[in-house]
């Protein structure tokens, strides 16, 4: 390894360490200021809560044996919605790419469905699939699947047409073109869609839990709002943020492994 390469790697490590330190410092400073503002009652702690009050609420949920059941309920619904919407959306995009006629017919409907506020379908979803986890997962899928279809289809259609024509001139079938060119060229698109779907799946799951749920983080937020336990609302929001960040980090790690393997 050359000296220039060593210096470059050393600078990168220092930059990463500095970034991580600043990120941690910013979070600690924010929490400290939040706690101080609540302690000195510059703002009513009943309204804004505080880190210490949030910790007490989480500890209480844990003591009652309800913490992990609520976390698992929401996490299960989110992961299921995430997987279904990603797989279903990608398969639909493949079908639309495969058939130009089908793509032309369905394109305006996709645009309309994407613009439609999915929460408006909540009562219908409950009637269609029942008032349970199925309704929540369905909401999460509806939030994510259209974006997945549009993003993947756009990626499929943006592949260099000269490369497609070259494979056709070599008598490659449509399946071979897709397997050898279209899909490999859109691995970055798929990885980006995974990241997007993490956030959308959480949004859909919480929206579903707002509508119909007896457990989960969304249920805790709704319940806390109804009985004016804003500490519970803030604690649930913090837990939601931590779970979403963890899921995003896992997807980012998966992206890193894929990029390392396939270049």
Helices and strands as residue ranges (DSSP letters): H 3-39, H 45-48, H 51-63, H 67-98, H 100-115, G 118-121, H 122-129, H 133-157, H 161-169, H 174-177, I 178-182, H 183-185, H 187-211, H 217-226, H 230-262
